[in-house]
């Protein structure tokens, strides 16, 4: 048999997931003491999580595309107050894309929570889902890590708590639309109309469009995945290396997580604007 070339991932984000998430985070493994088998498990889970991120992005992109089409159509039809009969049709496409977007966000989180099982072992890390909007993960970090990893755990807990407000809103939305909790999400809200020259699009709240809500979630879940994976690797770093976080603008296709020596780190953290995740 000759050589086989297998394309493992097709990145719809023009390199953001493939380069910044998969390539750069996998490179951190070389500073760890993971075994070859653990490295393979880590790589496979990284690819699968990258695919989940791509699905989240894909549903956001489809939602934006459908909404733009509806806006273009609405520009041709103006609804006026004096109209006796007003006909409009809620968009199934927008409803479907929002629904699938939320499903894939939660699925991505359930993949993400598996990374510590590789670096800590399945006996110590038993979580299978991202339960209770992140609280189950925080409890596991507080109770299940060895004593020499407690400071790293505190760092992970710190950024998880910062993510919890949007996690709460997102998972609540997913539960509403998928489990019909609190009356579900009103499908009649998914409409684009031109009312007296003003284009009205689906709203998540009186202040926020559903489209903007989805963009915010996409940004936040990418950051959360990136941070959680990097710090999961950090749990197995060789003693002479440390991990720190630099600029994280999503326009950059390079991971903000950087590796340096402990000596160099002491110089870096004395500069303004840095927050220490671990200090020995």
C-alpha positions, 0 to 999 in steps of 0.5 A: 500500500502506498501513502495515504493523504487524509484531510482531517478538517476543512476550515470555513473560518479561513484559518481561524480554527485550523491555525489558531485553535488546532495547530497552535494549541496542539503545539503546546503539547510538546512542552508537556509530559503527555505520552504518545497515546495521550497526544493522539487522544488529545489531537483527535479530541482537538480536531473533533472540537474544532469541527464543533466550532466550525458547525457553530460558525456555520449556523451563524453564517447561514443565519446572517446570509438568510437574514441579509436575503430577507432584508433585501426583499423587505426593502422592496415592500414597505408596510404602512400604518394605514394598510388594512391588510398586513401579510408577513411570514416568519422565517423558518430558515432563521428559526432553524439556524438559531435552533441548530446554532444553540444545539451545537454550542452546547454540544461543543461544550460537552466535547470541551469538558473531555480534555482534562480526562486526557491530562488528569486521567479518567479516574480523577476526571469523570465529567461527561457533560458541561453540566449546570452551566459550568458549575459542575466543571468548577466543582470538579476543578475544586475537588478532583485535582492533585494538590500540586495543580491547585493554583492552575485550577484556580486560574481555570476557575477564574476565567470560567466564572467570567464566562458564566453570564453568557453561558447561562443566557445561552444554555437557557436559550437552548433549553427554551427552544429545545425543551420548551421551557418557559413557553419556548422561543416565539417562532413568530419573532423570526421575521424581517419587515420594512415598517414605514421605511425602517427594517425590523429584524428578529430581536433577542431582547429589546436592546439586542438583535438575535444576530448580534446575540449569536455573534457574541456567543460565537466569540465567547465560545471560541475564547472559552474553548481556546482557554480551556484547552490550553490550560488543560495542557498546562496541567501536564507541562514540564516543570521548567516551562510556564504558560501565559496569555497575550493579545486575544483579538479574533482577527489574529490567527495565532493563539494568544497562549504563549510558552516561556521559561519560569525565569522569563515569566518573572520578568513578563508578569512585572509589566502592567496589564498581566494577570498571573494564572500560576505563581510558584 
